[in-house]
Amino acid sequence: MSNYSVTLIGVNFFPEDTAIGLYSTQLAEYLSDAGCAVTVVTGFPYYPQWKIRADYVDHNTWHESQYGAISVLRYKQYVPVKPSFIGRVASLLDFTLGSFINLFKIKKTDIVICVVPFTTSVLLGWLLARFKGAKLWVHVQDFEFDAAFDAGLLKPNRWYHPPIKWVLFGVERFLFNRADRVSTISMSMLKKLETKTTSSTVYFPNWVDLSGINPKQCAHHPYMESAKFKVLYSGNIGEKQDWEQFIALITHYKDNAEVEFVVVGEGAKKSWLQTRLKDYKHVRFYDPVPYNQLNHLLCNADLHILLQKNDVLDSVMPSKVLAMMASAKPSLISGHECSDVGKILLQAQGSGYVQSLTGCIAFIDELLAHPEKAIELGRNSRSYVQGAFSKSAVLLRYYEQMQQVMKEIP
């Protein structure tokens, strides 16, 4: 493999070990192991708690460190106490402006990889690429502007809604058009991406580390001690999920002694959700687990659950779905009937994808009545991700695409 100098720019990185931070870290590790000299321009770890981690609070505003052979250049970005639309924009702008100084510390780079969100990190990548004569690859994990509008973070009935939307999408289009390649993580998101840029686009999905999520290496986990049928939600407790449907489902099972719900995570809606569910004895809340415990958590569940809002189709692709499937346990997921998640689950023949509370209840009741069905669905799920989303296969395809970009004549 060629020894390229690679700069990865993105606000999420190690020690964040969930969601985008996990994937950016594993991508950087893979490129470093392949012989590339990797530098990461990132923020201070804050997700999913939405506050700077305690062990980083006392570091200087600009902080340099090593993560293995990877050089890490950090800027202590503003993190809003409550992640409102304005707060997120302020954090985005602060990270972008503050990280500009870190660009001057980079002596050489052949390719710059910008991870969205934050969208404006692409501005940093574009400037660095132009200054160093490098290629620019933008990777979209989340259309953050679309997701913000879909989640109602900016009220649509206000006079300022259309002009703000026009400006933000104009900035997004301008930045995406500066790239040599723009990738995203699902086919529906790829279709949306093609309407946002004239740059060359490519499908680059997230992946699952099958050695890290492996039921054969599963041990006891204290969160999952109950002998009841355990329905687990693990991940960010934010605006993208349909918590009203989740509450309705929990209410349905409040008198069922066989079922309990376990919620593991942090996020903007956690306090609100805990308050709404404080009178239910069959619901338990826990803080997130470190990545090295995730296998034990996931593989001890009886059912994974992820209830998404039906109107969110192509702005996000929940990466947690792959880990859920790799655990060899069934998953119950709701959302738009045409989403990529629904298509994946249909192909896997390993889980339930529904659009209604009635469908959720029917799926759980079927598993309660037929435990052998859960075993079959779980086995199908893991088999599917082994073939389509293994870490080694996906990252090898990415590296091959990166080599192709490097050979293209400007």
N, C-alpha and C positions, 0 to 999 in steps of 0.2 A: 504493500500500500504506500501511496505517496505521502511525504511528510509535509503537509500543508501547515501554515500558520492560520489558526482559526480564532476568531473573536465571537463569542456568544453574548448577546445583549438581551437581558430580560430581568424583570424585577424579582422573579421568584427563582431561588436556587437553594442548594444545601445550606443549612440543615433542615429547610422545609422538606418534608418527606411525604407529602401528599400532593395530589393534583399536578398543576403545572410545574411546581418546584421539583417534584420527583422526576418528571420526564426530562426537564432541562438538565438536571444533574446526571441522569443516566445517559443522555445524549453526549454530554461533555465527557463523561467517563469513557464512553465507547470510542469517541474520536481520539482521546488521549491515548487509550490502549492501542489504537490503530497506528500510532506514531505521529499524530498531529501535535503541534505545540498549541495548547488551548489557553486562552485568556477569557475570563468571564467578567463582564461588567454588569453588576447587579445591585439590588438594594439590600437593606437589612431584613433579616427574616421576621415576618409579621403574620403570616397566614397559617391556619385559619382563624387565629385568635383576634386578628385586627388590632394588634399592638406589637411593638418591637419586643422580641424575646428578651427575657430578663438578663441572660448572659451576654447580650449584645448592647444593652442600654448604655453602658459606660464607655463604649468604644468611641473614638473620635468620629467626627462627621464623615470623613473619608478614611476608609480602613482597608489595608491591604493584607492578604493572607494567602496561604497555599492550601489547596485541597488535593492531596496527592501531588501529582505533577502539574496540576492546573493552577494557574495564577488567578486569584479572585480580587477584583477591585470593587469595593462597595461604597455606596453613598447612603447616608442615613436619611431616608425619605420621610416626608410627612405622612402619618397614618391617621386618618380621621377616627374619632371615637365611635361615631356612628356612620357607617359607609353609605351616605346619601349620594345623590348624583353630583352635587357641588363638591362634596368631600372627596369623591373619587377623582373628579377632574383636578382638584387641587393637588392630590397625591400624585397623579399622572404628570402634571406640569412640574412639580417639585423634583420628582425623580429624574425627569428629562433634563432639566436645567442643571441640577446638581451633578449628574453623571457626566455632563459635558467635560468637566475637568479631568475625569478619569481617561478620556480618550487620548489626552496628551501623553499618558504614561505608556501607551502601546507603541512599540518601536516598529513592528512589522505585522502585517496580516494579509493573507491571500484571499480569504473569504470571511464575510461578516454575516452571522446568523442572528436575526432579530426575532424574538418571540413575542407575539401579541396575545394577551395584553402585556404591556401598555402599547397602544398604537403609536404614540409619539416616540417610543424607543426606536422606531424605524428612522426617524429624523437623525438620531445619533448614528445609526448604522450607515445611513446614506452619506453623511458628512465624513465619517471615518473611511468608508469605501472609496469615496472620491479623493480624499487626501492621500490614501495609501495605494491607489490604483487597484483596489480589490473588487471582488464580486460581492453582490448583496443578495442574500436569501432571506425572505420574510416568511416566518412560519406562524400561522394563525391558529392558536388554540381556542380562541373565543372571540367572536365579533363583539367586542365590549360595548360599542355604541348601540348596536342592534339590541343586545341583551338588556341594556339599560332602559331603552324605550319599551321593549317587550314586557319588562318587569314593572313598568309604570313608575320608575324612579323620577321621571320628568313628566309631570301631569300634562296629558295631551290637550286639555281644554284651555290652556293658558295661551295668551297672545304670542309669547316668546317661543313657544314650542316649535313651530315651523322654521323660523330663522336659525335657531340653535341646531336643529336637525340638519338643515342645509349646510351649515358651516362645518359641523363635525364630519358629515359624510364626504364633504368636499376635501377636507384635510386628509381623511382616510384614503380617498381615491388618489390624491396627489402623491402621498407617501408610497402606496402600493405600486404605483406606476414607475417609481424610481428603481424597483428591484429587478434583478436578473431572473429571479424565480420567486414565486409565491406559492406556498403550500398550505394545506389545511387538513383536518383530521377526519372528515367524513365526506361522503359523496354529495349529500345535500348541501353541506357547507361549501363544497367545491363549486357547485352550481351557483350559489350566491356569490362566491368569490369572483367568478367569471363575469358577473355583472358589475363588479367594483373596480376592475383593473384590466388594462391591456397587456400587462406583463404575462409571461408564460406561467401557467399554473400546473400544479401537480398534487395528487392525493398522497398524503403521508400520514397514516393513522397513528394513533397511540398504540401501545403494546402492553403486554403483560410478561413479567419475569416469572416463568413457570417453575423455576427453582425456588423463587421466593414465596410464591403462592402454590403450595403443594400439599394436598390432604394427607399424603403419606408421611409427611414430616410434621403433622399437626400435633400439638400438645395441649394440655389443659389451659384455659384462660379464665381468670377470676370473674370477668364480666359475664361469663356464659355458664354459670354453675347450675342454673335451674334445670330441672328435669322436664319442664314444660316445653311446649312447641315455641321456639324462640324466633321471633320475627325481628331481624336486625336491619336498622338503618345506620350506616357508617359513612361519614363524610361531612361536607360543609352544610351547615344549617342556615341557608341563605334564601334569597328572594326567588330563585329559579324553581324551587320545588312547590308542589301543591299541598301545603300544610293543612288547608281546610279539609281536603279529602282524607289526609292522613288522620286528622282528629276524628273525622266521621267514622273511619274504619276502626280506630281504637275504641270509640264509643260503642260500636256494634258488638265488640268482644268484651265489654266491661264485666259481664256476668259469666264469661266462659273461663272456667278454672284451668283449662288446658293450654291457653294461649297467653303469652306475654310479649311485649314489645320492648326492644332494647335500642336506645338512641345513643350513638357514640359520635361525638364531633363538637365543633365550635362554629360560630358564625353569627351574623347580624340578627338572626331571628331566634337564637337559642333561648334567651330570657323570655321572650314573648311566648314561645312554644312551651316552655316549662310552666309558665303561669297558666296557660290554657289547660294544661294536663295535670295540674298539681293535685287534683282530687282523685286521679285514677291510680289505683294500687298495682295495676298490671303493666305499668310503664316505668322504665328505669333509664336514667340519664347518666352518661359517663363522659369524661374528657377523652380526646383523641389518644390513640395508642401510637407509640413509635413504630416505624416501618418493620423493625425486626420482630414485632409482636403481631403484626397485621395478619399473618398466615393463621396463627392460633385463633384470633378473633373470628375471621371470616369462616374458617372451616368448622367452627363449633356452632355456627348458626344452623337453624333448620330451614330458614327462608330469608333471602335478602329482599329488601323492598326499596323502591325508588319511585316516588309519585311526582311526575313532572306536570307542569301546566300544559294544557292541551294546545295553547296558542303559540308555544315556542317550538318551532320546527327546525330551522336551519341556522340558528345563531350559536348554538352550543352542542357539544357531543360529550355526554358525561363519561369521563375516562374510568370512573369507578366501576362501570358495568363490566369491564374486562376482568378485573380482579374478582368481582362477584362470581362471574362464570368460571373462572379458573379454580375456585374453591370447591368445585364439584357439588355445589348445593344449588337448588332451584332459585330463581329470582322472579319477583313480581314487580313489574314496571308499568307505569301508565304514562301517557303522553299522546302527542299527535299521531294519528294513525299512519301517516306517511313518513314518519321520521326514520332516520338511519338505524336508531336503536331497535325500533320495531322490526325492520327488515333483518337485522342481525339475529334477533331472537327467533324470528320465523325460520331462518336458515339453520340455526343451531338446533331447533326442536328441543330446546332445553328449558324454556321458561314461559311465564305468562305475560303477555303484553295486552293490556286492557285500556279502555277509555272511560270506565265508569266505576262507581263504588260497588255496584252490583257485581260487576266482573271481578273485582278484587275479592269480595266476600266468597264468591263461588269458587275461585281458584284456591283460596286458603282452606275452605271447607273440603274440597276434593283431596288436598294433601293430607288433611287430618283423617279423612276416611280411608285413604289409600297410601300408606307410607311408602310402599314400593314404587309408587309413581314419582315421589320425590327423589328416590335413588336414581331412577332412570333419567329424569330430567337433569339432575346434577351431572351425571356421567356424560350425557350428550353435550352439555354446556362446556365442560372442560375439554372434551375431544375437539369441539369446534374451534376454540381459541388456540389450541395447540397448533392447528393447521393454518389459521388465518392471521393470528395476532401475536405470535411468539416474539419475544424481544430480539433474539438473534436474527431472525429472518427480516423483521421490519427495519432494524438498524443497518443491516447489510444493504438492503435496497436503498436506504437513504444515502449511505456512503457512496454507492455506485452512482446515484443521481448527482451527488455533490461533485464527483469526479467529472461527470459530463458537463456540469456548469463551468468547471474550471477550464475545460478544453474549448469552450465556445469563444469564438473571436468577437470582441466587442464591436 
